[in-house]
Amino acid sequence: MAGAPTTCRHGLMPIQGSNAWLVEQARGDGVLAIFPIDSGARSVESMCRSAISTTREALERATRMISQRDGSDLPPIRSGISLHVGEVVYGNVGTHRRFDFTVIGPAVNAAARLEGLTKDLDVPVGASAKLRDAAPEPFQDMGAHMVPGVANDLEAFTLPELAVP
């Protein structure tokens, strides 16, 4: 079982270069990806489009990897991806002995809580209202949910092809 997150991470990480995103660090069984927005070539809409495209590609790769495990004694793999738009603070944190590149801020917390909701909502992708408002495509409403560490209810959405009927 300890090898499962590593297997998934190695299978999904090659997506990184396809849409010019930055991976903070793979920690445990999670990965934080950032699609940097600037006033030049990387608009909010463009980065949302890249995040959604990358999410769909990650889901396709995960589906292929999981199908290769069918019939084995390995435990099932489930994943959750959250999509959110917000400002973060990032950089190297630490001492002269050890530096870590990290990302902090309320947007990181909201994204983490949204990923946690994917389990409760039984969908592989959860998106925030901020992403839905900025993205150039439709989403399926999954309702508002109270989550720890977020002041207001967190509105959750998913990609329409992933919504449970």
N, C-alpha and C positions, 0 to 999 in steps of 0.2 A: 504494500500500500504506500510506502514512503516514496516509491518511484513514480507514482501516478502524477503528482503535480509537476515533476520535472519533465516527464514525457509530454504532458500537455503544453507546458511552457515552451519546450523546444519546438513543438509542432506549430505553435502559434506565433512565436517571436519573428519568424521571417517576414511576417506581414509588415513589420516596422517600416521598412524602406519604401513600401508601395505608396504611401500617402504622406510622406514627410512629417512624421510624428516623432515625438521624443518619449522614450520610456524612462520613467524615473528609475525604478529598480524593481526587479522581481523579488518579492518578499514572501516567503512561505508559499502559499498557493495563490497569491494575488499579484497582479501587475497594474501599475498606474501609468496610463498613457496620457500624454499631453499633446494637444493639437494647438500649437502657439498661434495666437491671433495678433496681427499688427495692422496698422492703417494702410500698409502697402499691399503686397500680393496675397496676404493671407487674411482675407476678410472673415467675419463671423460666419456668414453663410457658406463660404468655401470650406472652412475648417469643419463646420457641422456636416457638410456633404462628405468630406473625407472621413470623419469619424463614423458616420453611418455606413459608408462603403466598406471601411475597414472592419466594422462590426459584422457586417454580412459575410465578408470573407473569412473572418475568424470563426463564425458559426459553421460555415461550409467545411473548413479545415477540421474543426472539432467533430463534426458529424462523420467525416471520413475516418478520423482516428478512432472514434468510438466504434464504428462499424467493423474496423479491423480487430477489435477486442471481442466481438460477438463470439459466443461459444467458448470463451476462455474462462478460467477460474478467477480472473481479475475482477475487483469490485467495479460497479458502474461509476461513470464519471458524469457529474453534473456541473454546469458552470453558470455564472451570472455575470452579465456585463451591464454597467450603468453608463449613461450618457448625460452629461451636464455641462452647462456653460457658466463660467464664473471666474472671478479674479482670484489668483493665488499668489503666494510668495514662494519663490524657489531659490535654491542656491546650496552651497556647501555649508554644512553645519558640523561642528566638532572641534577637536583640538589638534595640535601638531601631531599627535599619535594616530588619530583616526578621523578622517573626514567622510561624511556621507552626503550625497546629493539628496535633497529632500524637498518636498512640496507641502506647504501647510496653508491653512485658511478654511473659512466656513464652506467654500465650494468643495474642498476635498472631503470634508465631513459629510456634506450633502450627497456627494457621489458615492461615498462608502455606504451610507445609510440606504441609498437607492439600490445599490447592488444587493444589500441584505434583503430588501423587499422582493427581489426577484424570486427568492425561495418561497416566501409566503404567497406570492401571486402566481406561482408556478409558470413563470415565463423566463426565457433566457436573457431577455434584454429589458431593462427599465430605463426610461428617459424622463428627464425633468421637464417642467413647464417651460423653463428658460430655454432648454434645447429645442423643445417643440416649437416655441415662438420664433426661434432663429433659423430653424431648419427649413429647407425648401421642399418638404414633403409631408404627407399626412401621418398621423399617429393615432393609435387606439387608446382611449382614455381608460385608465385602470383605477381611477378614484384617488381620493386624498387620504393620507395615512399619517397617524402620529408616530414619530420615530424619536428615539432619544437623541438629545444634542442638537435638535433643529427646532427653532422657536415656533414656527407655524407648521400646520399639516403639510406634508410633502406630497404634492400632486405627482402621480406616477402615470406614465404612458408607455406604450410599447410599439414596436413596428407592427403595422397591420397584419402582415403575414404570420406573425407569431401569436396573435391574440387567440385565446381559447374561446371557441364559439359558445 
